[in-house]
Amino acid sequence: MFIQTEAMADPARLKFLPGREVLADGVLDLRDMSEAAVSPLAERLFSIPEVSGVSFAKDSIIVTKGSGEWPRLKPAILAAIMEHFLSGAPLVRAGATAGDQPSRSNRAADEAARIDRIREALRQVIDPELGYNIVDLGFVYDVAVEEGGVVRITMTTTTPGCPATGYLKKGAGESVSAVAGVEFVEVKLTHEPRWTPEMMSPEAKAIFGIGDGGGR
């Protein structure tokens, strides 16, 4: 059995590809030994002291380390994965109930927290003309997070011919790429709907004097 590995943007995470199906559907994220009780493989992995997180997807296993160096940890992780598949044990134990696994609400909360981190990263991108961040200016229309650490950003600029367009797109991509767990970023530019100052956050409107009774 040959198991490949792939580096990830977050140096604390490493992807293992066993060359066969791991999980039939969806993604299963496990964060400690108590959650690992639903999976024989997760228990093997969490028995390695430095392992702090395990995520199963269709054809991959992502391991998060809390400490240690990958050259020393990889042999133990590879052995655990190989032993599991050679044993013929299921990934998830028969009879494990939905309550034994991380709930959908927990996963939704995790995704919401990830989007919040992405938006905070995007706040580091400053429009050179207005001198304010693109999130509170209302330039970021959508942030979508997909399986495998894929993030798709839909954004705009003040006008279709804005000279800072390239700078802002590049800045958005680079800032989001630095967020832990993000593997690929696509930044899509749109001018539908056209941006207006009313799209600014209340904080930005206050800075620019836009609001009830205000003007710029």
Backbone torsions as a table, in degrees:
resi	resn	phi	psi	omega
1	MET	NA	126.6	-178.8
2	PHE	-109.6	123.6	-178.5
3	ILE	-114.0	121.1	177.9
4	GLN	-89.7	158.4	174.9
5	THR	-127.7	149.6	176.9
6	GLU	-131.9	131.9	175.1
7	ALA	-69.4	153.3	179.4
8	MET	-122.9	165.9	-178.7
9	ALA	-59.7	-37.1	176.3
10	ASP	-84.8	113.9	-177.1
11	PRO	-64.1	-13.3	178.1
12	ALA	-84.3	-3.4	-178.6
13	ARG	-121.3	144.6	178.7
14	LEU	-139.9	135.4	-178.2
15	LYS	-96.3	133.7	177.5
16	PHE	-114.5	129.8	-177.4
17	LEU	-117.4	101.9	-176.1
18	PRO	-78.7	-3.6	178.8
19	GLY	76.7	21.9	177.0
20	ARG	-155.1	168.8	-179.2
21	GLU	-65.1	134.7	177.4
22	VAL	-101.2	-55.1	-178.0
23	LEU	-129.7	129.5	-174.4
24	ALA	-64.2	-35.4	-173.7
25	ASP	-149.4	137.8	173.3
26	GLY	73.8	-158.0	179.9
27	VAL	-132.3	139.4	177.8
28	LEU	-120.3	111.9	179.3
29	ASP	-102.1	127.7	-179.2
30	LEU	-125.2	132.2	-170.2
31	ARG	-112.2	-10.2	177.1
32	ASP	-162.0	178.6	-174.9
33	MET	-65.0	-29.8	179.4
34	SER	-66.7	-39.9	176.7
35	GLU	-72.8	-28.7	-177.9
36	ALA	-68.1	-10.2	-177.4
37	ALA	-60.3	-20.8	-179.5
38	VAL	-78.8	-12.1	-172.5
39	SER	-135.1	121.2	176.5
40	PRO	-58.5	-39.5	179.7
41	LEU	-66.5	-42.3	178.8
42	ALA	-61.0	-39.5	178.5
43	GLU	-62.9	-40.7	177.3
44	ARG	-60.8	-43.6	-177.3
45	LEU	-69.2	-41.8	-179.9
46	PHE	-72.1	-13.0	175.9
47	SER	-73.2	-14.0	172.9
48	ILE	-81.1	114.5	-169.6
49	PRO	-52.9	-34.3	-175.0
50	GLU	-78.7	-12.4	-178.1
51	VAL	-77.1	127.5	-178.2
52	SER	-119.0	-4.8	179.2
53	GLY	-166.2	147.3	179.5
54	VAL	-138.4	134.9	177.6
55	SER	-131.4	127.1	178.6
56	PHE	-105.6	135.0	173.3
57	ALA	-128.8	-170.4	-172.9
58	LYS	-56.5	-46.6	-176.8
59	ASP	-131.6	18.8	-176.6
60	SER	-143.4	159.1	175.8
61	ILE	-128.9	120.6	178.1
62	ILE	-106.3	124.2	-179.4
63	VAL	-110.1	133.1	175.7
64	THR	-106.9	131.0	178.8
65	LYS	-103.4	141.5	176.4
66	GLY	-89.9	-22.7	179.5
67	SER	-160.6	178.5	177.5
68	GLY	84.6	174.9	-179.1
69	GLU	-115.0	142.5	-176.2
70	TRP	-58.3	-40.9	179.8
71	PRO	-56.5	-31.0	178.9
72	ARG	-85.7	-32.8	-176.4
73	LEU	-82.1	-32.6	-173.9
74	LYS	-54.7	-45.0	-179.0
75	PRO	-57.9	-40.9	-179.9
76	ALA	-68.4	-39.0	179.4
77	ILE	-68.3	-44.2	178.6
78	LEU	-60.9	-40.6	179.2
79	ALA	-64.6	-40.9	179.9
80	ALA	-64.3	-42.1	179.6
81	ILE	-66.0	-44.8	-178.8
82	MET	-64.3	-43.5	179.1
83	GLU	-61.0	-38.6	-180.0
84	HIS	-63.3	-50.8	-176.5
85	PHE	-68.1	-34.0	178.0
86	LEU	-71.8	-24.2	-179.4
87	SER	-74.8	-21.1	-177.7
88	GLY	79.1	6.7	179.8
89	ALA	-70.8	149.7	178.3
90	PRO	-72.3	157.9	176.4
91	LEU	-67.3	-44.0	178.1
92	VAL	-114.3	131.2	-176.5
93	ARG	-62.5	140.0	174.7
94	ALA	-62.3	136.3	179.2
95	GLY	90.0	-6.9	176.4
96	ALA	-66.0	126.0	-176.7
97	THR	-90.0	164.2	179.0
98	ALA	-57.6	-31.3	179.9
99	GLY	-69.4	-20.1	178.8
100	ASP	-78.5	-19.9	-176.3
101	GLN	-102.6	158.4	176.7
102	PRO	-53.4	129.8	-174.5
103	SER	-71.5	159.5	176.5
104	ARG	-59.5	-35.6	-178.8
105	SER	-66.2	-37.7	177.1
106	ASN	-63.6	-41.5	179.8
107	ARG	-65.3	-39.8	178.0
108	ALA	-63.2	-39.0	178.5
109	ALA	-65.8	-40.0	178.1
110	ASP	-62.5	-41.9	-179.9
111	GLU	-66.0	-40.4	178.7
112	ALA	-63.4	-39.5	178.7
113	ALA	-66.1	-37.0	179.1
114	ARG	-65.7	-41.4	178.4
115	ILE	-65.1	-37.7	177.1
116	ASP	-61.4	-40.9	178.9
117	ARG	-65.2	-37.4	179.0
118	ILE	-66.1	-43.7	179.2
119	ARG	-64.1	-36.9	177.0
120	GLU	-63.9	-38.7	177.0
121	ALA	-63.8	-40.5	179.6
122	LEU	-65.8	-24.2	177.1
123	ARG	-68.0	-11.9	176.9
124	GLN	-80.2	-9.4	-179.6
125	VAL	-91.6	117.3	-174.3
126	ILE	-108.0	128.2	175.2
127	ASP	-67.3	122.2	-175.2
128	PRO	-66.7	-23.3	-179.3
129	GLU	-82.8	-46.0	-176.8
130	LEU	-90.1	-18.1	177.4
131	GLY	69.6	29.4	-178.6
132	TYR	-140.6	161.5	-173.6
133	ASN	-75.0	151.6	-171.9
134	ILE	-70.8	-21.8	178.5
135	VAL	-71.8	-52.5	-177.7
136	ASP	-73.7	-18.5	172.8
137	LEU	-75.4	-14.1	178.9
138	GLY	88.9	17.0	-179.1
139	PHE	-77.0	-25.3	-176.3
140	VAL	-89.1	108.4	-177.8
141	TYR	-84.0	-35.1	-176.6
142	ASP	-156.3	145.1	172.6
143	VAL	-126.9	116.5	-179.6
144	ALA	-117.5	129.4	179.1
145	VAL	-110.2	126.8	-178.6
146	GLU	-118.1	169.9	-179.7
147	GLU	-58.5	143.9	177.6
148	GLY	85.0	15.3	178.3
149	GLY	77.0	22.3	179.2
150	VAL	-87.7	129.3	-180.0
151	VAL	-123.9	132.1	178.4
152	ARG	-119.8	122.1	-178.7
153	ILE	-107.6	130.0	172.3
154	THR	-111.7	123.1	-175.6
155	MET	-141.8	172.3	-179.5
156	THR	-137.4	-176.0	173.3
157	THR	-135.6	175.7	-176.1
158	THR	-62.0	-37.9	179.5
159	THR	-142.6	157.3	178.1
160	PRO	-57.9	-30.4	-178.3
161	GLY	-98.8	18.7	-176.5
162	CYS	-55.5	124.0	-177.9
163	PRO	-67.1	-15.6	-179.0
164	ALA	-92.3	6.5	-174.9
165	THR	-54.1	-51.5	-178.7
166	GLY	-61.8	-41.4	179.3
167	TYR	-62.2	-44.1	-177.6
168	LEU	-69.5	-41.3	178.1
169	LYS	-62.7	-45.2	179.4
170	LYS	-63.1	-43.5	179.7
171	GLY	-62.2	-40.3	178.8
172	ALA	-63.5	-46.2	-179.5
173	GLY	-62.5	-44.4	-177.9
174	GLU	-68.4	-39.2	-178.6
175	SER	-67.1	-40.3	-179.5
176	VAL	-73.0	-34.2	178.7
177	SER	-60.7	-25.3	-178.5
178	ALA	-81.8	-8.3	-179.6
179	VAL	-75.6	134.9	-179.8
180	ALA	-56.6	132.9	177.6
181	GLY	92.0	-9.9	-180.0
182	VAL	-87.4	124.7	-178.1
183	GLU	-106.9	-28.8	-177.7
184	PHE	-149.4	137.6	-179.8
185	VAL	-126.3	129.7	172.0
186	GLU	-116.2	126.0	178.2
187	VAL	-110.5	115.9	-179.6
188	LYS	-106.7	129.6	179.2
189	LEU	-97.5	134.7	177.1
190	THR	-141.3	155.9	173.4
191	HIS	-125.6	24.1	174.3
192	GLU	-122.6	109.2	1.2
193	PRO	-78.2	160.8	176.8
194	ARG	-67.4	141.3	179.8
195	TRP	-69.9	141.7	172.0
196	THR	-136.3	157.9	178.8
197	PRO	-58.2	-21.4	178.9
198	GLU	-66.0	-15.5	179.2
199	MET	-80.3	-8.0	179.2
200	MET	-65.9	155.3	173.7
201	SER	-70.9	160.7	177.8
202	PRO	-56.0	-36.5	179.7
203	GLU	-64.9	-43.2	179.4
204	ALA	-66.7	-40.8	178.5
205	LYS	-59.9	-38.1	179.7
206	ALA	-66.1	-40.4	179.5
207	ILE	-61.9	-40.6	-175.7
208	PHE	-94.6	4.8	177.2
209	GLY	69.6	34.3	179.5
210	ILE	-107.8	129.4	179.6
211	GLY	157.5	-169.3	179.7
212	ASP	-58.0	119.0	177.3
213	GLY	78.1	1.3	-177.4
214	GLY	-103.5	173.5	177.7
215	GLY	-165.4	166.7	-179.8
216	ARG	-119.2	NA	NA
